[in-house]
């Protein structure tokens, strides 16, 4: 047989093992996994000698702002950055779109708008807000892989749920076996702490950190877990920053409940001291935690608690970090845009922190960034592993390649990021989506629209 692509001499990384071998691709699928130097012919051959061949990473949490806020980020720039960074599938959030993606009609319009510009495959989160409960089943039928809501403060164009509304929504989503995802920070606690800090004249970065304590994240997470237990609905806890919160999630999983969760590359590499020292670019919610918590959080990556090391790519303009947001002047730390741009940097940062620094097995990352996300969002069997019949999605990583993140290297609309200046070792050097080389050595090699919409497997 003449294969379309042969990746030879690589160190193949699966969620269970690392072994030397060759991978053959035919018609966008993995057709064969062979011993090294097995004779095979292919139209294109890639020699991965000395490098790891990972299953393509899945970014479970990305805000690409398209349509509506393309001046922050759009699909062309965001998926280009994702491909260069090693993410082959992104799961795009419904917030920071205009309109927010809350019904089936908006779903169709969004796909029509963004599809022609995608360099990676993409899935869509559906919006979950107080007034769209009747639209949830329609979004599920369109193929949304999960439904996103907030238990905590959010921007004015997207409403949070209270716990009573969350209970009702979970009952509805349970009926079609969907999954609901939550930003878990307790609304009343954060609002009270913000007021407390402002009334005390505390407008510094330490005050911001103190206004969003782990306790706020813990309260909301525990309550959502209890609502999941009460309704039987699957839930996903977004961007977990605290190992203590991760422990509660782990306990629910051990009890047999379908509670999944993600952390983010910035929670595994940056700390609260970065916020205090550097300010705006490091503001996110939940906020960055201590170095001790960063180190402990890695234990939950290693033990399989997390179904995703996401970017939570939340881009903005320079002005929105330092001057004004939508014409409103930034008066203090509480007004600054909250979010870190990281979709291009997430894989290499996670590799450096996990494999290079902490000497964990590359299989841990394959599990956390590919297999478990695919399972959580209903696309495993097509995505998430190196197995015959799966989509031929790979990221080839040179473990010895040193790197330094610079503004010029970023593909974002706005070339700002908390990761600029970071140095490390272990870099994606080739990203393959369904058998096509999309990025190589930091450059895009494919045409727009090579990415496609991926929906939940039935």
One Martini backbone bead per residue (centre of mass of N, CA, C, O) as a GRO file, in nm:
protein
  458
    1UNK     BB    1   0.097   0.035   0.020
    2UNK     BB    2   0.023   0.377  -0.031
    3UNK     BB    3   0.092   0.627   0.163
    4UNK     BB    4   0.060   0.957   0.260
    5UNK     BB    5   0.209   0.905   0.547
    6UNK     BB    6   0.540   0.895   0.715
    7UNK     BB    7   0.643   0.834   1.050
    8UNK     BB    8   0.978   0.806   1.147
    9UNK     BB    9   1.176   0.727   1.431
   10UNK     BB   10   0.994   0.770   1.667
   11UNK     BB   11   0.868   0.868   1.987
   12UNK     BB   12   0.593   0.725   2.093
   13UNK     BB   13   0.310   0.887   2.251
   14UNK     BB   14   0.113   0.763   2.496
   15UNK     BB   15  -0.088   0.731   2.778
   16UNK     BB   16   0.099   0.451   2.849
   17UNK     BB   17   0.352   0.506   2.643
   18UNK     BB   18   0.698   0.468   2.517
   19UNK     BB   19   0.792   0.423   2.167
   20UNK     BB   20   0.937   0.288   1.897
   21UNK     BB   21   0.829   0.411   1.565
   22UNK     BB   22   0.582   0.389   1.308
   23UNK     BB   23   0.358   0.603   1.106
   24UNK     BB   24   0.062   0.555   0.917
   25UNK     BB   25  -0.118   0.736   0.655
   26UNK     BB   26  -0.477   0.729   0.554
   27UNK     BB   27  -0.725   0.929   0.493
   28UNK     BB   28  -0.659   1.093   0.781
   29UNK     BB   29  -0.564   0.820   0.908
   30UNK     BB   30  -0.463   0.574   1.108
   31UNK     BB   31  -0.321   0.275   0.958
   32UNK     BB   32  -0.029   0.241   1.111
   33UNK     BB   33   0.176   0.062   1.360
   34UNK     BB   34   0.530   0.031   1.363
   35UNK     BB   35   0.814  -0.081   1.346
   36UNK     BB   36   1.114  -0.004   1.306
   37UNK     BB   37   1.197  -0.013   0.967
   38UNK     BB   38   0.955  -0.062   0.820
   39UNK     BB   39   0.841  -0.132   0.521
   40UNK     BB   40   0.738   0.175   0.349
   41UNK     BB   41   0.518   0.371   0.153
   42UNK     BB   42   0.516   0.732   0.069
   43UNK     BB   43   0.455   1.048  -0.025
   44UNK     BB   44   0.532   1.125   0.278
   45UNK     BB   45   0.831   1.187   0.482
   46UNK     BB   46   0.907   1.171   0.837
   47UNK     BB   47   1.185   1.237   1.040
   48UNK     BB   48   1.176   1.175   1.408
   49UNK     BB   49   1.448   1.157   1.518
   50UNK     BB   50   1.457   1.207   1.873
   51UNK     BB   51   1.149   1.245   1.878
   52UNK     BB   52   0.836   1.320   1.971
   53UNK     BB   53   0.504   1.157   1.930
   54UNK     BB   54   0.213   1.309   1.968
   55UNK     BB   55  -0.086   1.361   2.030
   56UNK     BB   56  -0.295   1.585   1.965
   57UNK     BB   57  -0.380   1.863   2.113
   58UNK     BB   58  -0.636   1.980   2.349
   59UNK     BB   59  -0.820   2.277   2.378
   60UNK     BB   60  -1.072   2.327   2.624
   61UNK     BB   61  -0.998   2.663   2.643
   62UNK     BB   62  -1.112   2.910   2.413
   63UNK     BB   63  -1.090   3.265   2.311
   64UNK     BB   64  -1.158   3.394   1.978
   65UNK     BB   65  -1.385   3.631   1.926
   66UNK     BB   66  -1.547   3.471   1.684
   67UNK     BB   67  -1.758   3.685   1.648
   68UNK     BB   68  -1.712   4.066   1.725
   69UNK     BB   69  -1.378   4.054   1.846
   70UNK     BB   70  -1.131   4.058   1.628
   71UNK     BB   71  -0.939   4.272   1.775
   72UNK     BB   72  -0.846   4.043   1.970
   73UNK     BB   73  -0.956   3.783   1.799
   74UNK     BB   74  -0.919   3.517   1.556
   75UNK     BB   75  -0.914   3.234   1.368
   76UNK     BB   76  -0.661   3.278   1.208
   77UNK     BB   77  -0.471   3.349   1.451
   78UNK     BB   78  -0.553   3.139   1.671
   79UNK     BB   79  -0.507   2.871   1.499
   80UNK     BB   80  -0.222   2.930   1.418
   81UNK     BB   81  -0.108   2.932   1.705
   82UNK     BB   82  -0.202   2.650   1.784
   83UNK     BB   83  -0.044   2.492   1.571
   84UNK     BB   84   0.241   2.584   1.650
   85UNK     BB   85   0.191   2.481   1.960
   86UNK     BB   86   0.013   2.176   1.925
   87UNK     BB   87  -0.277   2.231   1.863
   88UNK     BB   88  -0.541   2.048   1.681
   89UNK     BB   89  -0.770   2.115   1.899
   90UNK     BB   90  -1.039   2.337   1.964
   91UNK     BB   91  -1.240   2.477   2.236
   92UNK     BB   92  -1.483   2.709   2.197
   93UNK     BB   93  -1.610   2.984   2.337
   94UNK     BB   94  -1.916   3.178   2.374
   95UNK     BB   95  -1.773   3.404   2.471
   96UNK     BB   96  -1.679   3.685   2.313
   97UNK     BB   97  -1.932   3.714   2.136
   98UNK     BB   98  -2.123   3.857   1.845
   99UNK     BB   99  -2.307   3.672   1.951
  100UNK     BB  100  -2.365   3.470   2.177
  101UNK     BB  101  -2.363   3.108   2.191
  102UNK     BB  102  -2.725   3.027   2.247
  103UNK     BB  103  -2.805   2.905   1.955
  104UNK     BB  104  -2.853   2.744   1.657
  105UNK     BB  105  -2.834   2.990   1.469
  106UNK     BB  106  -2.560   3.092   1.577
  107UNK     BB  107  -2.402   2.844   1.512
  108UNK     BB  108  -2.423   2.859   1.203
  109UNK     BB  109  -2.297   3.144   1.172
  110UNK     BB  110  -2.025   3.080   1.297
  111UNK     BB  111  -1.927   2.855   1.109
  112UNK     BB  112  -1.943   3.028   0.851
  113UNK     BB  113  -1.728   3.236   0.953
  114UNK     BB  114  -1.477   3.046   1.067
  115UNK     BB  115  -1.412   2.802   0.880
  116UNK     BB  116  -1.234   2.957   0.648
  117UNK     BB  117  -0.995   3.018   0.900
  118UNK     BB  118  -0.904   2.729   0.984
  119UNK     BB  119  -0.613   2.536   1.100
  120UNK     BB  120  -0.788   2.384   1.295
  121UNK     BB  121  -0.966   2.204   1.475
  122UNK     BB  122  -1.317   2.236   1.600
  123UNK     BB  123  -1.504   2.316   1.883
  124UNK     BB  124  -1.818   2.380   2.068
  125UNK     BB  125  -1.941   2.576   2.293
  126UNK     BB  126  -2.216   2.636   2.478
  127UNK     BB  127  -2.434   2.844   2.605
  128UNK     BB  128  -2.510   2.934   2.964
  129UNK     BB  129  -2.809   3.097   3.043
  130UNK     BB  130  -3.101   3.202   3.188
  131UNK     BB  131  -3.251   3.241   2.871
  132UNK     BB  132  -3.158   2.928   2.721
  133UNK     BB  133  -3.284   2.649   2.803
  134UNK     BB  134  -3.457   2.590   2.535
  135UNK     BB  135  -3.170   2.575   2.351
  136UNK     BB  136  -2.989   2.330   2.436
  137UNK     BB  137  -3.083   2.093   2.255
  138UNK     BB  138  -3.014   2.234   1.986
  139UNK     BB  139  -2.709   2.253   2.039
  140UNK     BB  140  -2.664   1.953   2.070
  141UNK     BB  141  -2.758   1.875   1.780
  142UNK     BB  142  -2.524   2.042   1.643
  143UNK     BB  143  -2.253   1.961   1.853
  144UNK     BB  144  -2.208   2.040   2.122
  145UNK     BB  145  -1.983   1.941   2.388
  146UNK     BB  146  -2.080   2.188   2.574
  147UNK     BB  147  -2.170   2.401   2.870
  148UNK     BB  148  -2.130   2.745   2.958
  149UNK     BB  149  -2.069   2.883   3.287
  150UNK     BB  150  -2.126   3.103   3.574
  151UNK     BB  151  -1.985   3.116   3.916
  152UNK     BB  152  -1.956   3.441   3.878
  153UNK     BB  153  -1.810   3.695   3.763
  154UNK     BB  154  -1.899   3.890   3.466
  155UNK     BB  155  -1.952   4.024   3.193
  156UNK     BB  156  -2.227   4.214   3.082
  157UNK     BB  157  -2.279   4.013   2.810
  158UNK     BB  158  -2.289   3.780   3.049
  159UNK     BB  159  -2.464   3.557   3.246
  160UNK     BB  160  -2.502   3.433   3.542
  161UNK     BB  161  -2.553   3.175   3.768
  162UNK     BB  162  -2.736   3.045   3.996
  163UNK     BB  163  -2.799   2.766   4.177
  164UNK     BB  164  -3.090   2.728   4.083
  165UNK     BB  165  -3.029   2.745   3.778
  166UNK     BB  166  -2.820   2.519   3.769
  167UNK     BB  167  -3.009   2.292   3.853
  168UNK     BB  168  -3.201   2.317   3.612
  169UNK     BB  169  -2.992   2.285   3.384
  170UNK     BB  170  -2.892   2.000   3.465
  171UNK     BB  171  -3.160   1.859   3.416
  172UNK     BB  172  -3.167   1.917   3.111
  173UNK     BB  173  -2.883   1.806   3.024
  174UNK     BB  174  -2.929   1.515   3.122
  175UNK     BB  175  -3.144   1.429   2.903
  176UNK     BB  176  -2.886   1.449   2.670
  177UNK     BB  177  -2.602   1.384   2.789
  178UNK     BB  178  -2.454   1.626   2.893
  179UNK     BB  179  -2.218   1.901   2.955
  180UNK     BB  180  -2.123   2.114   3.224
  181UNK     BB  181  -1.957   2.425   3.252
  182UNK     BB  182  -1.751   2.597   3.511
  183UNK     BB  183  -1.702   2.898   3.665
  184UNK     BB  184  -1.544   2.872   3.991
  185UNK     BB  185  -1.671   3.151   4.170
  186UNK     BB  186  -1.795   3.318   4.425
  187UNK     BB  187  -1.983   3.587   4.390
  188UNK     BB  188  -2.033   3.715   4.678
  189UNK     BB  189  -1.741   3.700   4.778
  190UNK     BB  190  -1.603   3.874   4.564
  191UNK     BB  191  -1.774   4.131   4.590
  192UNK     BB  192  -1.708   4.177   4.890
  193UNK     BB  193  -1.396   4.193   4.860
  194UNK     BB  194  -1.383   4.427   4.664
  195UNK     BB  195  -1.525   4.632   4.850
  196UNK     BB  196  -1.329   4.612   5.082
  197UNK     BB  197  -1.078   4.711   4.929
  198UNK     BB  198  -1.190   4.984   4.828
  199UNK     BB  199  -1.272   5.099   5.112
  200UNK     BB  200  -0.952   5.071   5.200
  201UNK     BB  201  -0.773   5.165   4.946
  202UNK     BB  202  -0.716   4.885   4.794
  203UNK     BB  203  -0.540   4.894   4.459
  204UNK     BB  204  -0.365   4.651   4.453
  205UNK     BB  205  -0.246   4.337   4.367
  206UNK     BB  206  -0.289   4.205   4.642
  207UNK     BB  207  -0.589   4.276   4.657
  208UNK     BB  208  -0.680   4.111   4.419
  209UNK     BB  209  -0.593   3.837   4.529
  210UNK     BB  210  -0.769   3.862   4.797
  211UNK     BB  211  -1.051   3.879   4.636
  212UNK     BB  212  -0.960   3.570   4.516
  213UNK     BB  213  -0.982   3.315   4.683
  214UNK     BB  214  -0.984   2.982   4.725
  215UNK     BB  215  -1.258   2.977   4.872
  216UNK     BB  216  -1.424   3.066   4.623
  217UNK     BB  217  -1.352   2.820   4.448
  218UNK     BB  218  -1.443   2.602   4.646
  219UNK     BB  219  -1.740   2.665   4.688
  220UNK     BB  220  -1.831   2.637   4.390
  221UNK     BB  221  -1.727   2.352   4.336
  222UNK     BB  222  -1.880   2.198   4.554
  223UNK     BB  223  -2.164   2.283   4.460
  224UNK     BB  224  -2.149   2.161   4.174
  225UNK     BB  225  -2.100   1.875   4.263
  226UNK     BB  226  -2.368   1.848   4.419
  227UNK     BB  227  -2.548   1.900   4.169
  228UNK     BB  228  -2.446   1.657   4.014
  229UNK     BB  229  -2.537   1.445   4.215
  230UNK     BB  230  -2.846   1.526   4.217
  231UNK     BB  231  -2.883   1.500   3.880
  232UNK     BB  232  -2.654   1.334   3.700
  233UNK     BB  233  -2.475   1.548   3.577
  234UNK     BB  234  -2.233   1.644   3.382
  235UNK     BB  235  -1.916   1.797   3.475
  236UNK     BB  236  -1.701   2.097   3.434
  237UNK     BB  237  -1.402   2.229   3.562
  238UNK     BB  238  -1.263   2.522   3.522
  239UNK     BB  239  -0.964   2.648   3.572
  240UNK     BB  240  -0.774   2.516   3.791
  241UNK     BB  241  -0.561   2.660   4.060
  242UNK     BB  242  -0.607   2.444   4.296
  243UNK     BB  243  -0.520   2.165   4.478
  244UNK     BB  244  -0.761   2.164   4.676
  245UNK     BB  245  -0.973   2.154   4.455
  246UNK     BB  246  -0.869   1.900   4.312
  247UNK     BB  247  -0.932   1.711   4.549
  248UNK     BB  248  -1.243   1.730   4.529
  249UNK     BB  249  -1.257   1.614   4.245
  250UNK     BB  250  -1.119   1.346   4.302
  251UNK     BB  251  -1.328   1.244   4.507
  252UNK     BB  252  -1.567   1.236   4.310
  253UNK     BB  253  -1.436   1.035   4.116
  254UNK     BB  254  -1.397   0.804   4.331
  255UNK     BB  255  -1.726   0.796   4.369
  256UNK     BB  256  -1.833   0.798   4.044
  257UNK     BB  257  -1.834   1.079   3.924
  258UNK     BB  258  -1.887   1.297   3.637
  259UNK     BB  259  -1.602   1.478   3.702
  260UNK     BB  260  -1.442   1.724   3.537
  261UNK     BB  261  -1.114   1.882   3.451
  262UNK     BB  262  -0.909   2.179   3.442
  263UNK     BB  263  -0.617   2.328   3.361
  264UNK     BB  264  -0.331   2.553   3.323
  265UNK     BB  265  -0.031   2.665   3.218
  266UNK     BB  266  -0.020   2.908   3.424
  267UNK     BB  267  -0.074   2.729   3.687
  268UNK     BB  268   0.210   2.556   3.611
  269UNK     BB  269   0.426   2.839   3.605
  270UNK     BB  270   0.288   3.066   3.761
  271UNK     BB  271   0.261   3.344   4.002
  272UNK     BB  272   0.175   3.577   4.237
  273UNK     BB  273   0.447   3.729   4.205
  274UNK     BB  274   0.395   3.814   3.911
  275UNK     BB  275   0.163   4.001   3.972
  276UNK     BB  276   0.301   4.195   4.172
  277UNK     BB  277   0.543   4.270   3.975
  278UNK     BB  278   0.370   4.298   3.670
  279UNK     BB  279   0.057   4.269   3.653
  280UNK     BB  280  -0.168   4.285   3.396
  281UNK     BB  281  -0.068   4.025   3.223
  282UNK     BB  282  -0.133   3.840   3.507
  283UNK     BB  283  -0.434   3.869   3.486
  284UNK     BB  284  -0.672   3.639   3.636
  285UNK     BB  285  -0.953   3.389   3.639
  286UNK     BB  286  -0.829   3.272   3.845
  287UNK     BB  287  -0.564   3.330   4.017
  288UNK     BB  288  -0.258   3.319   4.092
  289UNK     BB  289  -0.043   3.124   4.276
  290UNK     BB  290   0.170   2.963   4.452
  291UNK     BB  291   0.445   2.772   4.429
  292UNK     BB  292   0.339   2.544   4.608
  293UNK     BB  293   0.076   2.506   4.439
  294UNK     BB  294   0.203   2.442   4.173
  295UNK     BB  295   0.348   2.185   4.263
  296UNK     BB  296   0.085   2.035   4.361
  297UNK     BB  297  -0.077   2.043   4.094
  298UNK     BB  298   0.101   1.833   3.941
  299UNK     BB  299  -0.011   1.581   4.089
  300UNK     BB  300  -0.291   1.597   3.926
  301UNK     BB  301  -0.173   1.543   3.657
  302UNK     BB  302  -0.033   1.268   3.718
  303UNK     BB  303  -0.315   1.120   3.834
  304UNK     BB  304  -0.565   1.218   3.628
  305UNK     BB  305  -0.771   1.448   3.708
  306UNK     BB  306  -0.717   1.583   3.433
  307UNK     BB  307  -0.906   1.714   3.131
  308UNK     BB  308  -0.676   1.933   3.085
  309UNK     BB  309  -0.445   2.171   2.932
  310UNK     BB  310  -0.515   2.485   2.909
  311UNK     BB  311  -0.521   2.826   2.804
  312UNK     BB  312  -0.740   3.040   2.833
  313UNK     BB  313  -0.760   3.219   2.590
  314UNK     BB  314  -0.757   3.590   2.666
  315UNK     BB  315  -0.770   3.832   2.466
  316UNK     BB  316  -0.620   4.163   2.407
  317UNK     BB  317  -0.539   4.471   2.436
  318UNK     BB  318  -0.322   4.688   2.558
  319UNK     BB  319  -0.531   4.892   2.669
  320UNK     BB  320  -0.692   4.671   2.845
  321UNK     BB  321  -0.438   4.662   3.048
  322UNK     BB  322  -0.359   5.005   3.070
  323UNK     BB  323  -0.622   5.209   2.994
  324UNK     BB  324  -0.886   5.085   2.819
  325UNK     BB  325  -1.243   4.974   2.806
  326UNK     BB  326  -1.461   5.061   2.589
  327UNK     BB  327  -1.387   5.376   2.691
  328UNK     BB  328  -1.298   5.287   2.979
  329UNK     BB  329  -1.120   5.379   3.229
  330UNK     BB  330  -0.848   5.276   3.409
  331UNK     BB  331  -0.823   5.300   3.768
  332UNK     BB  332  -0.762   4.991   3.850
  333UNK     BB  333  -0.709   4.657   3.902
  334UNK     BB  334  -1.023   4.585   3.868
  335UNK     BB  335  -1.035   4.697   3.554
  336UNK     BB  336  -0.859   4.503   3.436
  337UNK     BB  337  -0.803   4.282   3.216
  338UNK     BB  338  -0.890   3.934   3.232
  339UNK     BB  339  -0.617   3.759   3.093
  340UNK     BB  340  -0.441   3.499   2.905
  341UNK     BB  341  -0.215   3.451   2.650
  342UNK     BB  342  -0.159   3.079   2.539
  343UNK     BB  343  -0.203   2.895   2.274
  344UNK     BB  344   0.108   2.888   2.174
  345UNK     BB  345   0.250   2.804   2.475
  346UNK     BB  346   0.124   2.563   2.641
  347UNK     BB  347   0.287   2.311   2.560
  348UNK     BB  348   0.583   2.402   2.612
  349UNK     BB  349   0.537   2.475   2.907
  350UNK     BB  350   0.440   2.195   3.003
  351UNK     BB  351   0.689   2.040   2.916
  352UNK     BB  352   0.900   2.196   3.076
  353UNK     BB  353   0.768   2.160   3.361
  354UNK     BB  354   0.731   1.846   3.344
  355UNK     BB  355   0.964   1.698   3.180
  356UNK     BB  356   1.218   1.873   3.221
  357UNK     BB  357   1.196   1.950   3.534
  358UNK     BB  358   1.014   1.689   3.666
  359UNK     BB  359   1.036   1.410   3.504
  360UNK     BB  360   0.798   1.331   3.356
  361UNK     BB  361   0.607   1.160   3.164
  362UNK     BB  362   0.485   1.211   2.851
  363UNK     BB  363   0.218   1.049   2.904
  364UNK     BB  364   0.086   1.255   3.089
  365UNK     BB  365   0.030   1.460   2.861
  366UNK     BB  366  -0.131   1.276   2.672
  367UNK     BB  367  -0.358   1.240   2.877
  368UNK     BB  368  -0.421   1.551   2.955
  369UNK     BB  369  -0.415   1.666   2.627
  370UNK     BB  370  -0.598   1.418   2.486
  371UNK     BB  371  -0.760   1.177   2.597
  372UNK     BB  372  -0.934   1.305   2.830
  373UNK     BB  373  -1.063   1.532   2.664
  374UNK     BB  374  -1.199   1.348   2.455
  375UNK     BB  375  -1.373   1.199   2.658
  376UNK     BB  376  -1.522   1.441   2.795
  377UNK     BB  377  -1.622   1.559   2.484
  378UNK     BB  378  -1.701   1.312   2.280
  379UNK     BB  379  -1.415   1.241   2.073
  380UNK     BB  380  -1.342   0.963   2.131
  381UNK     BB  381  -1.211   0.781   1.835
  382UNK     BB  382  -1.091   1.039   1.682
  383UNK     BB  383  -0.958   1.164   1.931
  384UNK     BB  384  -0.658   1.140   2.164
  385UNK     BB  385  -0.484   0.923   1.989
  386UNK     BB  386  -0.265   0.640   1.900
  387UNK     BB  387  -0.475   0.489   1.668
  388UNK     BB  388  -0.636   0.296   1.476
  389UNK     BB  389  -0.870   0.525   1.311
  390UNK     BB  390  -0.767   0.777   1.390
  391UNK     BB  391  -0.684   1.074   1.371
  392UNK     BB  392  -0.396   1.237   1.218
  393UNK     BB  393  -0.284   1.364   1.511
  394UNK     BB  394   0.017   1.565   1.562
  395UNK     BB  395   0.309   1.623   1.781
  396UNK     BB  396   0.634   1.725   1.730
  397UNK     BB  397   0.904   1.688   1.971
  398UNK     BB  398   1.186   1.866   2.079
  399UNK     BB  399   1.350   1.808   2.382
  400UNK     BB  400   1.629   1.993   2.310
  401UNK     BB  401   1.483   2.256   2.243
  402UNK     BB  402   1.534   2.577   2.276
  403UNK     BB  403   1.351   2.864   2.430
  404UNK     BB  404   1.199   3.193   2.352
  405UNK     BB  405   0.956   3.414   2.423
  406UNK     BB  406   0.818   3.636   2.182
  407UNK     BB  407   0.635   3.869   2.033
  408UNK     BB  408   0.716   3.808   1.731
  409UNK     BB  409   0.625   3.492   1.751
  410UNK     BB  410   0.340   3.578   1.765
  411UNK     BB  411   0.005   3.530   1.606
  412UNK     BB  412  -0.150   3.738   1.722
  413UNK     BB  413  -0.318   4.023   1.709
  414UNK     BB  414  -0.204   4.050   2.008
  415UNK     BB  415   0.145   4.071   2.111
  416UNK     BB  416   0.053   3.959   2.410
  417UNK     BB  417   0.214   3.812   2.713
  418UNK     BB  418   0.309   3.648   3.002
  419UNK     BB  419   0.525   3.458   2.836
  420UNK     BB  420   0.707   3.670   2.776
  421UNK     BB  421   1.051   3.560   2.834
  422UNK     BB  422   1.030   3.276   2.844
  423UNK     BB  423   1.218   2.977   2.921
  424UNK     BB  424   1.319   2.659   2.752
  425UNK     BB  425   1.252   2.297   2.694
  426UNK     BB  426   1.069   2.193   2.439
  427UNK     BB  427   0.948   2.172   2.099
  428UNK     BB  428   0.734   2.226   1.861
  429UNK     BB  429   0.803   2.124   1.502
  430UNK     BB  430   0.524   1.957   1.437
  431UNK     BB  431   0.193   1.985   1.286
  432UNK     BB  432  -0.078   1.744   1.257
  433UNK     BB  433  -0.383   1.739   1.056
  434UNK     BB  434  -0.513   1.481   0.922
  435UNK     BB  435  -0.212   1.441   0.771
  436UNK     BB  436  -0.142   1.749   0.780
  437UNK     BB  437   0.088   1.990   0.746
  438UNK     BB  438   0.059   2.299   0.928
  439UNK     BB  439   0.328   2.297   1.108
  440UNK     BB  440   0.680   2.428   1.091
  441UNK     BB  441   0.912   2.577   1.256
  442UNK     BB  442   0.697   2.825   1.323
  443UNK     BB  443   0.527   2.757   1.053
  444UNK     BB  444   0.300   2.782   0.809
  445UNK     BB  445   0.187   2.515   0.557
  446UNK     BB  446  -0.110   2.587   0.525
  447UNK     BB  447  -0.431   2.643   0.453
  448UNK     BB  448  -0.705   2.770   0.490
  449UNK     BB  449  -0.954   2.541   0.600
  450UNK     BB  450  -0.814   2.274   0.720
  451UNK     BB  451  -1.013   2.303   0.924
  452UNK     BB  452  -1.274   2.144   1.134
  453UNK     BB  453  -1.566   2.047   1.248
  454UNK     BB  454  -1.628   1.903   1.573
  455UNK     BB  455  -1.838   1.657   1.697
  456UNK     BB  456  -2.016   1.471   1.883
  457UNK     BB  457  -2.030   1.151   1.941
  458UNK     BB  458  -2.292   0.900   1.902
   0.00000   0.00000   0.00000
